[in-house]
Amino acid sequence: MLCDLVPLLRDRYLTLSATTDLSTLTTLLCDLTVDRTHLPHPPPVNWSRTDVPLHVYPVLAVLTTYPTHLDRGAQERLVFCLDSGLVGRGAMTSVTGLGLVGLELQTTMRRLLPRVLHKLGQVSNREGESA
């Protein structure tokens, strides 16, 4: 389902005409990146529990394009979730998502920018040490 969610969310008319609470969806997806116990047992075919962020972060990146449909708490949670994805296999998608946050959720990003820059600095230092 997560794989099919990105194209669906890109269709703004279809998404906004539904009675979907995007703030709740954002919170649930962020919870999946932290606590994977909510996944169905057994996981979908060809999925491992470590693959979950690879499927969740693209959806979160698309959700950043709905700034007026996300409450302030969901916006902050989205930034924190993308920020936590900078370490791991979903790093490129998280960077893309944070770039979109900078464009779409400017007020939220302005408020959280010091934390995001600090996290980026930590990731850059680790990459530099391992090279």
N, C-alpha and C positions, 0 to 999 in steps of 0.2 A: 504494500500500500504506500509506503514512504516513497518508493521509486516513482509512483504515478502521481504523487502529490505536487511535485514541482511544476509539471506542465499545467496541472489544474489551477494552481495558484497564479500562474502567469496569465491565465484568462481572467482578467479583472472583472468583467461583467458577470461571468458565471459565479465567481467567488463572492462578489458583493451582493448579488441578488439572492444568495442563500442566507439563511438565518444562522450564520456561523459566527461564533464568538472567537475572533482571531487572538484575543488576549489569552483565552483559556487554551487554545491550541498551542500558542507559543509556550505557555507554562508547562503543558504536558510534554512537549518535545524537549524542552530544556531538562525536565526531570528524567527523560530517557537517557540523556547523555551522562547523567550523574548516577542514577539508580536504574540499572537494567533489569531489575526484578519484575518490572511490569510487562516485559516482553512475553509473547505467547510461548508455551512450552509444548512441543519443541519449537525452536526458532524456525523461521521460514527456510526453505531449501536453499542451500549454498550460502547461508548466513552463519556467522559466528557472533558471539556477544561483542567481540571487539570490532565488528563491522558496523555496529549501530551508528556510531558517530559519522561514518562515511555516508550514511543515508540521511541522517538528521540534519547535519550542517547545511547541505544545499537547500533544504526546506526552510531552515531558519534564515538563510541568506535571502530567499525570495520574500519571506515575511517582512523583511525590513522595508519593502516597497509599499507597505500599507500603514504609514505612520499615523494617519488619523483614525485607524481602526484598532490601534493598540493603546491601552492605557499606559500611564507613566510607569507603573510597576512592571508591566510586561516588556516595555521598551528597555528598562534597566536590566531586567532578567535576560533579555535577548543579548544585550551587549556583554554581560558577564558570561553567558554561555559561549558566545563566539570567542570571547577573550580566553576562556579556559580551553578552547579547541586549538589554540596556537601551538600547543605541545601535543604531538601525536600525528597520526596519519591524516587527520582532517585539517591540517594546518593551512594549506592553500585555500581551501574553501572558507575557512575562518577569516583569513586575511581579506578575501574578496567580500565576505559578509560585513566585516568591519569597515571596509571602504564604502559599501553601500549605506551603512549606518551613518557614516560621516556626511553623506549626501542627503539621505532621506530623514534622518533623525538628528538633525543638527543640534537642537537644544540638549537632547540627552547626551550626545557625544561630547558636546562642549563641557558638560558637567562631569563626565566620566573620563575625559581625555587623559588626565594625569595617570590614572590607574592603567589605562590601556597602553600608554606609552611606556610605563614602567614594565609591564608584562612583555611588551615587544623588545625592550632592552634586555630583559632577562633571557628571552629566547635567542636574541642575537648573540649575547655573550656565550651561551652554551654552544651555539653553532660554531662560533669562532674558536672556542677551546677544543672542540672535537676535530676541527680541520687540521 
